[in-house]
Structure formats: structure tokens, C-alpha cells
Amino acid sequence: MRNAPDQPLRLLRTLIPKRYQPWLRGIHRGLAAIGMQLEEPFRTAFPYTQVHPNRLRALAQHARTVCGTGVAGDVVECGVLDGGAAAIMAAFTRECRKRIHLFDAWEGLPQRSTEDGPLADPWVGDVVGSPRRVLRIMRLLAIDEDRLVFHKGWFRDTFPVADISAIALMHIDCDFYEPTRAALARWAPLVAPGGIVQFDDYEDFVGCRRAVDEFLAEHSAIRLERLGAPGTAYFIRFPGPR
């Protein structure tokens, strides 16, 4: 496992205003999807996310599970970017009409902590998403907008005031140690029995991995599961109905 992924086109990124990054990323991802064997709705969602297709499929599987087994609560995503992963979870919880909570500052990644290590430095302030693109992919997948709850701002400001009573499915995709740890500390106590939490960055960022490992060390009844490869999905399932 890596401490932090290499940053593609690093020099070019420094020359492009951050407000253009979401649209250029979408074009790049859209071109990449042409040569891939992606079924719908993953093909449509792919330009709106950096999540590996196998991890998107895992999220879809989890969404089917929580709907099919009647797990109580909403869907939460911490680190939304352009909304592709959130749209997949929304699409596969359509029948049970789960509310979708979207947490992101849409200002790029925050300052790193010592737990993230110096290899995370190039990512600070980068990976800027777009709420407008979030709405666009939701509309492309025909997601009812009354199911969406946007929580725009840094987690330290939005977490304390968010009104969520229970969580069925959560996707944590915030790369660094502090936001991952904060998401687990705030929302894990609200995950319903049988609920599932998937981590996008466990394999890629050492800070995320440390935060998850610390949480697991504190909760011996919960174990880390994995699904698929490459692009392995790492997730935890809270004790309850299967």
C-alpha cells in the first residue's frame, strides 16, 4: 500500500485555475471511459468521480443490500467532489427513497496533518469539485432533487449542525487523516444495525488508513472487509441483519 498516490499532470495542475479543474477532469474521464467496458449507470457517472469502477460497483451492491434488508437511515457521503459516487448510491437506493447527504467544502483538500506524511503535500488545496456538476449527474441519472441535502463547508462547521438521525450507508472519500477520523467520530455512532461504511482511500492514502485502523482498534466487534480487485473496495459492516 502507498503513503499517497502520485499526482498526475502536477505541473499542468499548477497552471490551471482551480475553478476549471472539475470540467477538465470531466473531459479527461469521459475520454477514458470510451475505451472501458462500463455498464450503465456507471458509464454515465464515471466522468463525475475519481472512484474506481469496482468501488462504484461495491457501493451499488451495498445500496441494494441496505434497501433489500430494510436497514434504517439515510445515505451519507463525506467528500463528494463532482457527485458520481453519490449519484450511484442515490440510483441504487431509489426504491427505498433514502435521503442523500452530501458533505464537501468544494474547495479542495484541507491542510494535511503529520499522520498524512509529506507525500500528501501536493494534494493540499487540490481536487476541487463542483456542486453544479453534482446536480448535473443527479439529473442525468434522474435522481429526485428533493432527496438531496447539500452540506457545503468544512466538516468542522457542517458536521455539528447536520440533522441526521440514522445512517444506512456511508461513503468516506476525503483522503486525509483528520477528515476521515472526524467523519468516523461524528457519524459511526449513528450507523444503523446492518449499515455499511466504505472507504475510498484506504489503499491509497496513509492518513486515511491510519484513521480507519485506529477506529477498528477501538471497536473490536467490527472488522474491515474487502471486495474485488483491482480497485479493491474496503468497507465495514455494523453488526445487524445481513
C-alpha positions as CSV (number, residue, x, y, z in Angstrom):
1,M,0.0,0.0,0.0
2,R,1.1,3.5,-0.7
3,N,1.6,6.6,1.5
4,A,-0.1,8.8,-1.1
5,P,-0.7,8.4,-4.8
6,D,1.4,10.2,-7.4
7,Q,-0.3,13.3,-8.7
8,P,-0.8,13.1,-12.5
9,L,0.0,16.2,-14.5
10,R,1.2,18.0,-11.5
11,L,2.9,20.9,-13.3
12,L,-0.1,21.4,-15.5
13,R,-2.4,21.5,-12.5
14,T,-0.4,24.5,-11.1
15,L,-1.1,26.4,-14.3
16,I,-4.9,25.7,-14.5
17,P,-7.2,27.8,-12.2
18,K,-8.9,25.5,-9.8
19,R,-12.4,26.6,-10.9
20,Y,-11.7,24.9,-14.2
21,Q,-10.4,21.6,-12.7
22,P,-13.9,19.9,-12.4
23,W,-14.7,20.5,-16.1
24,L,-11.3,19.5,-17.4
25,R,-11.3,16.4,-15.1
26,G,-14.8,15.5,-16.5
27,I,-13.5,15.7,-20.1
28,H,-10.5,13.6,-19.3
29,R,-12.6,11.0,-17.5
30,G,-15.1,11.0,-20.3
31,L,-12.5,10.2,-22.9
32,A,-11.0,7.5,-20.7
33,A,-14.5,5.9,-20.4
34,I,-14.6,5.4,-24.2
35,G,-12.2,2.5,-24.0
36,M,-13.7,0.9,-20.9
37,Q,-16.3,-1.8,-20.6
38,L,-18.7,0.1,-18.3
39,E,-22.3,-0.7,-18.0
40,E,-24.9,1.9,-17.1
41,P,-25.3,3.8,-14.8
42,F,-21.6,3.5,-14.2
43,R,-20.7,4.7,-17.6
44,T,-22.6,7.9,-17.2
45,A,-21.3,8.5,-13.7
46,F,-17.6,7.8,-14.5
47,P,-16.8,11.4,-15.7
48,Y,-18.1,12.7,-12.4
49,T,-16.0,10.8,-10.0
50,Q,-12.4,9.6,-9.4
51,V,-13.6,6.5,-7.6
52,H,-12.5,3.2,-9.3
53,P,-15.3,1.4,-11.2
54,N,-15.1,-1.6,-8.9
55,R,-15.5,0.5,-5.9
56,L,-18.6,2.2,-7.5
57,R,-20.0,-1.3,-8.1
58,A,-19.4,-2.1,-4.5
59,L,-21.3,1.0,-3.4
60,A,-24.1,-0.1,-5.7
61,Q,-24.1,-3.6,-4.1
62,H,-24.1,-2.0,-0.6
63,A,-27.0,0.2,-1.6
64,R,-29.0,-2.8,-2.8
65,T,-28.2,-4.6,0.4
66,V,-29.4,-1.8,2.8
67,C,-32.6,-1.3,0.7
68,G,-33.3,-5.0,0.4
69,T,-32.8,-5.8,4.1
70,G,-34.6,-2.7,5.3
71,V,-31.7,-1.0,7.1
72,A,-32.9,2.2,8.6
73,G,-31.4,5.6,7.9
74,D,-30.0,7.9,5.2
75,V,-27.1,7.8,2.8
76,V,-24.1,10.0,3.7
77,E,-21.1,10.9,1.6
78,C,-18.1,12.8,3.1
79,G,-16.1,14.1,0.2
80,V,-18.4,14.4,-2.8
81,L,-16.2,16.1,-5.5
82,D,-18.4,16.0,-8.6
83,G,-21.1,13.7,-7.3
84,G,-20.6,10.5,-9.4
85,A,-20.3,8.1,-6.4
86,A,-23.2,9.8,-4.6
87,A,-25.3,9.5,-7.7
88,I,-24.6,5.8,-7.9
89,M,-25.7,5.4,-4.2
90,A,-28.8,7.5,-4.9
91,A,-29.7,5.5,-8.0
92,F,-29.5,2.2,-6.2
93,T,-31.5,3.4,-3.2
94,R,-34.2,4.8,-5.5
95,E,-36.8,2.2,-4.5
96,C,-36.4,2.9,-0.8
97,R,-36.0,6.6,-1.4
98,K,-33.1,7.2,1.0
99,R,-32.2,10.8,1.6
100,I,-28.7,11.6,0.3
101,H,-26.5,13.9,2.5
102,L,-23.6,15.5,0.6
103,F,-20.7,16.9,2.7
104,D,-18.0,18.8,1.0
105,A,-16.4,22.3,1.1
106,W,-15.8,22.1,-2.7
107,E,-12.5,24.0,-2.1
108,G,-10.1,21.1,-2.5
109,L,-8.3,19.1,0.2
110,P,-7.5,20.7,3.6
111,Q,-4.1,21.1,5.2
112,R,-2.5,17.7,5.9
113,S,-1.6,16.5,9.4
114,T,1.6,14.7,10.5
115,E,-0.3,11.4,10.1
116,D,-0.6,12.0,6.4
117,G,3.1,12.3,5.8
118,P,4.9,14.7,3.4
119,L,3.9,12.8,0.3
120,A,0.4,14.2,0.8
121,D,1.7,17.8,0.3
122,P,0.9,18.0,-3.5
123,W,-2.7,17.2,-2.8
124,V,-3.3,20.1,-0.3
125,G,-5.8,22.5,-1.8
126,D,-6.2,20.3,-4.9
127,V,-9.0,18.0,-6.1
128,V,-11.6,20.8,-6.3
129,G,-15.1,19.6,-7.0
130,S,-18.3,21.4,-8.3
131,P,-21.8,21.4,-6.7
132,R,-23.1,22.3,-10.2
133,R,-21.7,19.1,-11.6
134,V,-23.1,17.2,-8.7
135,L,-26.6,18.4,-9.7
136,R,-25.9,17.6,-13.3
137,I,-25.1,14.0,-12.7
138,M,-28.0,13.6,-10.4
139,R,-30.3,14.9,-13.2
140,L,-28.6,12.7,-15.7
141,L,-29.5,9.7,-13.5
142,A,-33.0,11.0,-12.8
143,I,-32.5,11.4,-9.1
144,D,-35.2,13.4,-7.4
145,E,-33.6,16.5,-6.1
146,D,-35.9,16.5,-3.0
147,R,-33.8,13.6,-1.8
148,L,-30.6,15.6,-1.8
149,V,-29.2,17.6,1.2
150,F,-26.1,19.7,0.5
151,H,-23.9,20.5,3.4
152,K,-21.4,22.9,1.9
153,G,-18.4,23.8,4.1
154,W,-15.6,22.3,6.1
155,F,-16.6,19.3,8.2
156,R,-15.8,21.2,11.4
157,D,-18.6,23.6,10.5
158,T,-21.1,21.3,8.9
159,F,-21.0,18.2,11.0
160,P,-22.2,19.7,14.2
161,V,-25.3,21.2,12.7
162,A,-26.4,18.5,10.3
163,D,-29.7,16.9,11.1
164,I,-29.2,13.1,10.6
165,S,-30.8,10.6,13.0
166,A,-29.6,7.3,11.4
167,I,-27.3,6.2,8.6
168,A,-27.8,3.1,6.4
169,L,-24.8,3.6,4.0
170,M,-21.9,6.0,4.2
171,H,-19.0,6.6,1.8
172,I,-15.9,8.3,3.2
173,D,-13.8,9.8,0.4
174,C,-11.8,12.6,2.0
175,D,-8.2,11.2,1.6
176,F,-6.5,12.6,4.7
177,Y,-6.4,11.5,8.3
178,E,-8.2,14.3,10.1
179,P,-11.4,14.4,7.9
180,T,-11.6,10.6,7.9
181,R,-11.2,10.5,11.6
182,A,-13.8,13.3,12.1
183,A,-16.3,11.5,9.8
184,L,-16.0,8.3,11.8
185,A,-16.1,10.0,15.2
186,R,-19.2,12.0,14.2
187,W,-21.3,9.6,12.2
188,A,-20.3,6.0,13.1
189,P,-22.4,6.1,16.3
190,L,-25.4,6.8,14.0
191,V,-24.9,3.9,11.6
192,A,-27.9,1.5,12.0
193,P,-27.5,-2.2,12.6
194,G,-26.6,-3.7,9.2
195,G,-25.4,-0.4,7.9
196,I,-22.2,-0.2,5.8
197,V,-19.4,2.3,5.6
198,Q,-17.0,2.2,2.6
199,F,-13.6,4.0,2.5
200,D,-12.3,5.1,-0.9
201,D,-8.8,5.9,0.1
202,Y,-7.8,3.1,2.5
203,E,-5.4,1.6,-0.1
204,D,-4.1,4.9,-1.4
205,F,-3.5,7.5,1.4
206,V,-1.7,6.5,4.6
207,G,-3.7,9.1,6.6
208,C,-7.0,7.5,5.7
209,R,-5.6,4.1,6.5
210,R,-4.3,5.2,9.9
211,A,-7.7,6.8,10.8
212,V,-9.6,3.6,9.8
213,D,-7.1,1.3,11.6
214,E,-7.4,3.4,14.8
215,F,-11.2,3.2,14.6
216,L,-11.1,-0.6,14.2
217,A,-8.7,-0.9,17.1
218,E,-11.3,0.9,19.3
219,H,-14.2,-1.3,18.0
220,S,-13.2,-5.0,18.1
221,A,-16.7,-6.2,17.1
222,I,-16.3,-4.5,13.6
223,R,-13.9,-5.9,11.0
224,L,-12.6,-4.5,7.8
225,E,-13.9,-6.3,4.7
226,R,-12.7,-6.1,1.1
227,L,-14.4,-6.7,-2.2
228,G,-12.9,-7.1,-5.7
229,A,-9.6,-6.2,-7.4
230,P,-8.1,-4.1,-8.8
231,G,-9.6,-1.1,-7.2
232,T,-10.4,-3.1,-4.0
233,A,-13.3,-1.7,-2.0
234,Y,-12.6,-1.6,1.7
235,F,-15.6,-1.3,4.0
236,I,-17.1,-2.1,7.4
237,R,-20.5,-3.6,8.2
238,F,-22.1,-2.8,11.5
239,P,-23.5,-5.8,13.4
240,G,-27.1,-6.5,12.4
241,P,-29.2,-8.1,9.7
242,R,-27.3,-9.3,6.6
